[in-house]
Amino acid sequence: MLDLLFSDPVAWGSILGIFVVIGICAYYVYYFMHNVHEDN
C-alpha cells in the first residue's frame, strides 16, 4: 500500500495539496490570533 502510494504522482499531488491547504489555514489562524492579541 505505501509503496504504491509513494510511487504514484497523483497521490503525491493530492498529499502536497492537502499540506498546502493546511499550511495556509494555519497561517491565517496565526495571523488572526496575532492581530486580535495586538488590539487588546
mmCIF file as gemmi writes it, N, C-alpha and C atoms, coordinates in Angstrom:
data_model
loop_
_atom_site.group_PDB
_atom_site.id
_atom_site.type_symbol
_atom_site.label_atom_id
_atom_site.label_alt_id
_atom_site.label_comp_id
_atom_site.label_asym_id
_atom_site.label_entity_id
_atom_site.label_seq_id
_atom_site.pdbx_PDB_ins_code
_atom_site.Cartn_x
_atom_site.Cartn_y
_atom_site.Cartn_z
_atom_site.occupancy
_atom_site.B_iso_or_equiv
_atom_site.pdbx_formal_charge
_atom_site.auth_seq_id
_atom_site.auth_asym_id
_atom_site.pdbx_PDB_model_num
ATOM 1 N N . MET Axp A 1 ? 0.834 -1.207 0 1 0 ? 1 A 1
ATOM 2 C CA . MET Axp A 1 ? 0 0 0 1 0 ? 1 A 1
ATOM 3 C C . MET Axp A 1 ? 0.867 1.256 0 1 0 ? 1 A 1
ATOM 4 N N . LEU Axp A 2 ? 1.839 1.318 0.916 1 0 ? 2 A 1
ATOM 5 C CA . LEU Axp A 2 ? 2.67 2.521 0.998 1 0 ? 2 A 1
ATOM 6 C C . LEU Axp A 2 ? 3.572 2.679 -0.216 1 0 ? 2 A 1
ATOM 7 N N . ASP Axp A 3 ? 4.119 1.569 -0.738 1 0 ? 3 A 1
ATOM 8 C CA . ASP Axp A 3 ? 4.991 1.691 -1.913 1 0 ? 3 A 1
ATOM 9 C C . ASP Axp A 3 ? 4.198 2.148 -3.126 1 0 ? 3 A 1
ATOM 10 N N . LEU Axp A 4 ? 2.934 1.716 -3.239 1 0 ? 4 A 1
ATOM 11 C CA . LEU Axp A 4 ? 2.078 2.19 -4.323 1 0 ? 4 A 1
ATOM 12 C C . LEU Axp A 4 ? 1.775 3.674 -4.148 1 0 ? 4 A 1
ATOM 13 N N . LEU Axp A 5 ? 1.553 4.092 -2.922 1 0 ? 5 A 1
ATOM 14 C CA . LEU Axp A 5 ? 1.264 5.499 -2.647 1 0 ? 5 A 1
ATOM 15 C C . LEU Axp A 5 ? 2.461 6.386 -2.977 1 0 ? 5 A 1
ATOM 16 N N . PHE Axp A 6 ? 3.663 5.94 -2.587 1 0 ? 6 A 1
ATOM 17 C CA . PHE Axp A 6 ? 4.856 6.747 -2.82 1 0 ? 6 A 1
ATOM 18 C C . PHE Axp A 6 ? 5.291 6.753 -4.279 1 0 ? 6 A 1
ATOM 19 N N . SER Axp A 7 ? 4.886 5.745 -5.05 1 0 ? 7 A 1
ATOM 20 C CA . SER Axp A 7 ? 5.279 5.706 -6.46 1 0 ? 7 A 1
ATOM 21 C C . SER Axp A 7 ? 4.254 6.394 -7.36 1 0 ? 7 A 1
ATOM 22 N N . ASP Axp A 8 ? 3.112 6.787 -6.822 1 0 ? 8 A 1
ATOM 23 C CA . ASP Axp A 8 ? 2.044 7.376 -7.633 1 0 ? 8 A 1
ATOM 24 C C . ASP Axp A 8 ? 2.113 8.905 -7.579 1 0 ? 8 A 1
ATOM 25 N N . PRO Axp A 9 ? 2.385 9.571 -8.706 1 0 ? 9 A 1
ATOM 26 C CA . PRO Axp A 9 ? 2.469 11.043 -8.685 1 0 ? 9 A 1
ATOM 27 C C . PRO Axp A 9 ? 1.141 11.716 -8.382 1 0 ? 9 A 1
ATOM 28 N N . VAL Axp A 10 ? 0.025 11.056 -8.717 1 0 ? 10 A 1
ATOM 29 C CA . VAL Axp A 10 ? -1.282 11.651 -8.407 1 0 ? 10 A 1
ATOM 30 C C . VAL Axp A 10 ? -1.499 11.716 -6.903 1 0 ? 10 A 1
ATOM 31 N N . ALA Axp A 11 ? -1.085 10.65 -6.192 1 0 ? 11 A 1
ATOM 32 C CA . ALA Axp A 11 ? -1.203 10.645 -4.74 1 0 ? 11 A 1
ATOM 33 C C . ALA Axp A 11 ? -0.289 11.707 -4.127 1 0 ? 11 A 1
ATOM 34 N N . TRP Axp A 12 ? 0.928 11.851 -4.683 1 0 ? 12 A 1
ATOM 35 C CA . TRP Axp A 12 ? 1.833 12.902 -4.195 1 0 ? 12 A 1
ATOM 36 C C . TRP Axp A 12 ? 1.214 14.277 -4.381 1 0 ? 12 A 1
ATOM 37 N N . GLY Axp A 13 ? 0.556 14.486 -5.527 1 0 ? 13 A 1
ATOM 38 C CA . GLY Axp A 13 ? -0.078 15.781 -5.783 1 0 ? 13 A 1
ATOM 39 C C . GLY Axp A 13 ? -1.176 16.084 -4.786 1 0 ? 13 A 1
ATOM 40 N N . SER Axp A 14 ? -2.003 15.088 -4.472 1 0 ? 14 A 1
ATOM 41 C CA . SER Axp A 14 ? -3.081 15.354 -3.529 1 0 ? 14 A 1
ATOM 42 C C . SER Axp A 14 ? -2.566 15.534 -2.115 1 0 ? 14 A 1
ATOM 43 N N . ILE Axp A 15 ? -1.548 14.746 -1.744 1 0 ? 15 A 1
ATOM 44 C CA . ILE Axp A 15 ? -0.955 14.917 -0.408 1 0 ? 15 A 1
ATOM 45 C C . ILE Axp A 15 ? -0.317 16.306 -0.285 1 0 ? 15 A 1
ATOM 46 N N . LEU Axp A 16 ? 0.405 16.714 -1.306 1 0 ? 16 A 1
ATOM 47 C CA . LEU Axp A 16 ? 1.022 18.044 -1.298 1 0 ? 16 A 1
ATOM 48 C C . LEU Axp A 16 ? -0.046 19.132 -1.23 1 0 ? 16 A 1
ATOM 49 N N . GLY Axp A 17 ? -1.117 18.965 -1.99 1 0 ? 17 A 1
ATOM 50 C CA . GLY Axp A 17 ? -2.213 19.936 -1.96 1 0 ? 17 A 1
ATOM 51 C C . GLY Axp A 17 ? -2.853 20.037 -0.591 1 0 ? 17 A 1
ATOM 52 N N . ILE Axp A 18 ? -3.045 18.895 0.063 1 0 ? 18 A 1
ATOM 53 C CA . ILE Axp A 18 ? -3.631 18.891 1.409 1 0 ? 18 A 1
ATOM 54 C C . ILE Axp A 18 ? -2.714 19.628 2.39 1 0 ? 18 A 1
ATOM 55 N N . PHE Axp A 19 ? -1.39 19.364 2.291 1 0 ? 19 A 1
ATOM 56 C CA . PHE Axp A 19 ? -0.459 20.042 3.187 1 0 ? 19 A 1
ATOM 57 C C . PHE Axp A 19 ? -0.422 21.548 2.923 1 0 ? 19 A 1
ATOM 58 N N . VAL Axp A 20 ? -0.523 21.958 1.662 1 0 ? 20 A 1
ATOM 59 C CA . VAL Axp A 20 ? -0.539 23.388 1.33 1 0 ? 20 A 1
ATOM 60 C C . VAL Axp A 20 ? -1.781 24.052 1.92 1 0 ? 20 A 1
ATOM 61 N N . VAL Axp A 21 ? -2.94 23.409 1.794 1 0 ? 21 A 1
ATOM 62 C CA . VAL Axp A 21 ? -4.181 23.97 2.345 1 0 ? 21 A 1
ATOM 63 C C . VAL Axp A 21 ? -4.102 24.064 3.862 1 0 ? 21 A 1
ATOM 64 N N . ILE Axp A 22 ? -3.582 23.015 4.516 1 0 ? 22 A 1
ATOM 65 C CA . ILE Axp A 22 ? -3.435 23.04 5.977 1 0 ? 22 A 1
ATOM 66 C C . ILE Axp A 22 ? -2.475 24.156 6.396 1 0 ? 22 A 1
ATOM 67 N N . GLY Axp A 23 ? -1.379 24.308 5.641 1 0 ? 23 A 1
ATOM 68 C CA . GLY Axp A 23 ? -0.417 25.368 5.945 1 0 ? 23 A 1
ATOM 69 C C . GLY Axp A 23 ? -1.021 26.747 5.809 1 0 ? 23 A 1
ATOM 70 N N . ILE Axp A 24 ? -1.799 26.976 4.761 1 0 ? 24 A 1
ATOM 71 C CA . ILE Axp A 24 ? -2.436 28.283 4.571 1 0 ? 24 A 1
ATOM 72 C C . ILE Axp A 24 ? -3.445 28.547 5.685 1 0 ? 24 A 1
ATOM 73 N N . CYS Axp A 25 ? -4.215 27.521 6.052 1 0 ? 25 A 1
ATOM 74 C CA . CYS Axp A 25 ? -5.179 27.683 7.14 1 0 ? 25 A 1
ATOM 75 C C . CYS Axp A 25 ? -4.472 28.003 8.457 1 0 ? 25 A 1
ATOM 76 N N . ALA Axp A 26 ? -3.382 27.294 8.747 1 0 ? 26 A 1
ATOM 77 C CA . ALA Axp A 26 ? -2.64 27.537 9.983 1 0 ? 26 A 1
ATOM 78 C C . ALA Axp A 26 ? -2.048 28.94 9.982 1 0 ? 26 A 1
ATOM 79 N N . TYR Axp A 27 ? -1.568 29.404 8.816 1 0 ? 27 A 1
ATOM 80 C CA . TYR Axp A 27 ? -1.013 30.746 8.72 1 0 ? 27 A 1
ATOM 81 C C . TYR Axp A 27 ? -2.078 31.802 8.995 1 0 ? 27 A 1
ATOM 82 N N . TYR Axp A 28 ? -3.271 31.627 8.419 1 0 ? 28 A 1
ATOM 83 C CA . TYR Axp A 28 ? -4.327 32.612 8.641 1 0 ? 28 A 1
ATOM 84 C C . TYR Axp A 28 ? -4.82 32.596 10.079 1 0 ? 28 A 1
ATOM 85 N N . VAL Axp A 29 ? -4.895 31.411 10.702 1 0 ? 29 A 1
ATOM 86 C CA . VAL Axp A 29 ? -5.289 31.344 12.109 1 0 ? 29 A 1
ATOM 87 C C . VAL Axp A 29 ? -4.263 32.057 12.978 1 0 ? 29 A 1
ATOM 88 N N . TYR Axp A 30 ? -2.967 31.82 12.708 1 0 ? 30 A 1
ATOM 89 C CA . TYR Axp A 30 ? -1.917 32.502 13.463 1 0 ? 30 A 1
ATOM 90 C C . TYR Axp A 30 ? -1.981 34.01 13.256 1 0 ? 30 A 1
ATOM 91 N N . TYR Axp A 31 ? -2.175 34.434 11.997 1 0 ? 31 A 1
ATOM 92 C CA . TYR Axp A 31 ? -2.241 35.854 11.667 1 0 ? 31 A 1
ATOM 93 C C . TYR Axp A 31 ? -3.421 36.517 12.382 1 0 ? 31 A 1
ATOM 94 N N . PHE Axp A 32 ? -4.581 35.84 12.376 1 0 ? 32 A 1
ATOM 95 C CA . PHE Axp A 32 ? -5.778 36.372 13.025 1 0 ? 32 A 1
ATOM 96 C C . PHE Axp A 32 ? -5.583 36.477 14.534 1 0 ? 32 A 1
ATOM 97 N N . MET Axp A 33 ? -5.043 35.437 15.155 1 0 ? 33 A 1
ATOM 98 C CA . MET Axp A 33 ? -4.813 35.468 16.601 1 0 ? 33 A 1
ATOM 99 C C . MET Axp A 33 ? -3.813 36.553 16.973 1 0 ? 33 A 1
ATOM 100 N N . HIS Axp A 34 ? -2.789 36.718 16.146 1 0 ? 34 A 1
ATOM 101 C CA . HIS Axp A 34 ? -1.775 37.742 16.417 1 0 ? 34 A 1
ATOM 102 C C . HIS Axp A 34 ? -2.395 39.135 16.349 1 0 ? 34 A 1
ATOM 103 N N . ASN Axp A 35 ? -3.257 39.387 15.362 1 0 ? 35 A 1
ATOM 104 C CA . ASN Axp A 35 ? -3.885 40.694 15.234 1 0 ? 35 A 1
ATOM 105 C C . ASN Axp A 35 ? -4.87 40.959 16.363 1 0 ? 35 A 1
ATOM 106 N N . VAL Axp A 36 ? -5.609 39.947 16.788 1 0 ? 36 A 1
ATOM 107 C CA . VAL Axp A 36 ? -6.554 40.11 17.902 1 0 ? 36 A 1
ATOM 108 C C . VAL Axp A 36 ? -5.782 40.409 19.177 1 0 ? 36 A 1
ATOM 109 N N . HIS Axp A 37 ? -4.653 39.745 19.371 1 0 ? 37 A 1
ATOM 110 C CA . HIS Axp A 37 ? -3.836 39.973 20.564 1 0 ? 37 A 1
ATOM 111 C C . HIS Axp A 37 ? -3.244 41.388 20.552 1 0 ? 37 A 1
ATOM 112 N N . GLU Axp A 38 ? -2.868 41.901 19.399 1 0 ? 38 A 1
ATOM 113 C CA . GLU Axp A 38 ? -2.29 43.239 19.307 1 0 ? 38 A 1
ATOM 114 C C . GLU Axp A 38 ? -3.328 44.314 19.648 1 0 ? 38 A 1
ATOM 115 N N . ASP Axp A 39 ? -4.593 44.085 19.288 1 0 ? 39 A 1
ATOM 116 C CA . ASP Axp A 39 ? -5.624 45.104 19.51 1 0 ? 39 A 1
ATOM 117 C C . ASP Axp A 39 ? -5.934 45.295 20.987 1 0 ? 39 A 1
ATOM 118 N N . ASN Axp A 40 ? -5.807 44.262 21.794 1 0 ? 40 A 1
ATOM 119 C CA . ASN Axp A 40 ? -6.198 44.369 23.207 1 0 ? 40 A 1
ATOM 120 C C . ASN Axp A 40 ? -5.154 45.008 24.069 1 0 ? 40 A 1
